[in-house]
Amino acid sequence: MVGENFNKPIRKMKAKANKDKMLRAQKSKTKQTGDIIHGKAFNRSKLKKKWTLTNPAKNPSQRPLPSPRRMKMLWKSTN
């Protein structure tokens, strides 16, 4: 049927879209923390803490070594 979605209130549709967006965001975040969440509610603050620990940009001890080209550039800039 063409007008199938018109029966639903727009607010409900928007809420669903937001929920989908949230779930998508959670999935991408959890992929990097190594957690798999099966559609369950979880503690966001815990995830945030973990995220800062596993995020190399925020945690210098986990930052990988720069590429050889970049190393060369960095080395040149220091000497």
PABA-413242 format. One record per residue (C-alpha): x, y, z; residue number from 1; residue in three letters. Coordinates in nm, 2 decimals. Last residue first. Example, Ala and Ser with C-alpha at 12.3 -4.5 7.8 and 13.67 -1.06 7.14 Angstrom:
BEGIN
R       u       v       w  num  residuo
R    1.37   -0.11    0.71    2      SER
R    1.23   -0.45    0.78    1      ALA
REM end
This chain:
BEGIN
R       u       v       w  num  residuo
R    6.70    1.83    1.44   79      ASN
R    6.35    1.81    1.58   78      THR
R    6.17    1.89    1.25   77      SER
R    6.38    1.64    1.06   76      LYS
R    6.28    1.36    1.30   75      TRP
R    5.92    1.45    1.28   74      LEU
R    5.93    1.44    0.90   73      MET
R    6.12    1.10    0.90   72      LYS
R    5.87    0.96    1.15   71      MET
R    5.59    1.08    0.92   70      ARG
R    5.73    0.89    0.63   69      ARG
R    5.80    0.58    0.85   68      PRO
R    5.44    0.59    0.98   67      SER
R    5.38    0.72    1.33   66      PRO
R    5.40    0.48    1.62   65      LEU
R    5.07    0.37    1.75   64      PRO
R    4.90    0.57    2.03   63      ARG
R    4.82    0.35    2.33   62      GLN
R    5.03    0.53    2.58   61      SER
R    4.91    0.86    2.44   60      PRO
R    4.55    0.80    2.55   59      ASN
R    4.30    1.06    2.41   58      LYS
R    4.38    1.01    2.04   57      ALA
R    4.44    0.64    2.11   56      PRO
R    4.08    0.58    2.22   55      ASN
R    4.09    0.27    2.43   54      THR
R    4.10    0.45    2.77   53      LEU
R    3.87    0.73    2.66   52      THR
R    3.61    0.47    2.54   51      TRP
R    3.63    0.28    2.86   50      LYS
R    3.53    0.58    3.06   49      LYS
R    3.26    0.66    2.81   48      LYS
R    3.13    0.31    2.82   47      LEU
R    3.11    0.31    3.20   46      LYS
R    2.93    0.65    3.18   45      SER
R    2.68    0.50    2.93   44      ARG
R    2.58    0.21    3.15   43      ASN
R    2.40   -0.04    2.93   42      PHE
R    2.05   -0.11    2.81   41      ALA
R    2.04   -0.42    2.61   40      LYS
R    2.03   -0.45    2.23   39      GLY
R    2.28   -0.72    2.23   38      HIS
R    2.59   -0.52    2.34   37      ILE
R    2.92   -0.64    2.21   36      ILE
R    3.21   -0.48    2.39   35      ASP
R    3.55   -0.45    2.22   34      GLY
R    3.59   -0.08    2.30   33      THR
R    3.61    0.00    1.92   32      GLN
R    3.30   -0.19    1.82   31      LYS
R    3.12   -0.04    2.12   30      THR
R    3.14    0.30    1.97   29      LYS
R    3.01    0.20    1.63   28      SER
R    2.73    0.00    1.78   27      LYS
R    2.63    0.28    2.02   26      GLN
R    2.60    0.53    1.73   25      ALA
R    2.38    0.29    1.53   24      ARG
R    2.16    0.23    1.84   23      LEU
R    2.12    0.61    1.88   22      MET
R    2.04    0.66    1.51   21      LYS
R    1.78    0.38    1.53   20      ASP
R    1.63    0.54    1.84   19      LYS
R    1.62    0.88    1.66   18      ASN
R    1.44    0.73    1.36   17      ALA
R    1.19    0.55    1.59   16      LYS
R    1.12    0.88    1.77   15      ALA
R    1.07    1.05    1.44   14      LYS
R    0.82    0.78    1.33   13      MET
R    0.63    0.81    1.65   12      LYS
R    0.61    1.19    1.62   11      ARG
R    0.48    1.15    1.26   10      ILE
R    0.18    0.96    1.38    9      PRO
R    0.14    0.63    1.20    8      LYS
R   -0.14    0.60    0.95    7      ASN
R    0.06    0.80    0.70    6      PHE
R    0.33    0.53    0.69    5      ASN
R    0.11    0.29    0.48    4      GLU
R    0.01    0.55    0.22    3      GLY
R    0.12    0.35   -0.08    2      VAL
R    0.00    0.00    0.00    1      MET
REM end
